[in-house]
């Protein structure tokens, strides 16, 4: 996966989570949890790419 595209997706997910968090105090909301999980996965992929580029 292209690292620039991945970084863009991470920023987009962060923005969505921030906006959704401002709308509700129910952090156990399924939508928030789903977005958070997707963001975590993208961040892990990004870190793996960065590590492989350093080697």
N, C-alpha and C positions, 0 to 999 in steps of 0.2 A: 504494500500500500504506500502511496506517495505521502511523505511526511508533511508536506504543506497542506494537503487535503485533510489529513488527520488532525492537524493543528486547527484548521478551520472548523472541523466537526466538533472538536473539543470546546472551542470558544462558543459555538452555537448552542451546544448543550448547556454550558455554564450560564449563558444568557437566559435560556428557557427555564432552567432551575431557579435562577434569581427572580425572574418575573413570576413564576408560579409560587415561589416562597413568599413574595410580597402579597399575593392574592389570598393566601390561606395560612392559618396557624396549624393546620392539621398535617404535620410532617410525616404522619404514618399513611398519608394518602397514597394510593396505589400508583398514581401518575408520577408523584415525586420519587417514590422508590424505584420505579422503572427507569426514569431519566437518570437518577443517581447511579444505578447499576450500569447503564449504558455508558455513562461518563467514566466510571471507574475502568471499564473494559478498554475504552479508547485511550485513557491515560496509561494503562499498563502496556498496550501495544506501542504507544509513543515512546515509553521508556525503553522497551526492548529494541526498537529501531535505533534509538540514540546509542544504546550500548553496543549494538552490532556495528555501528558506524565508527565507534572509537577503537574497535579491535583491528 
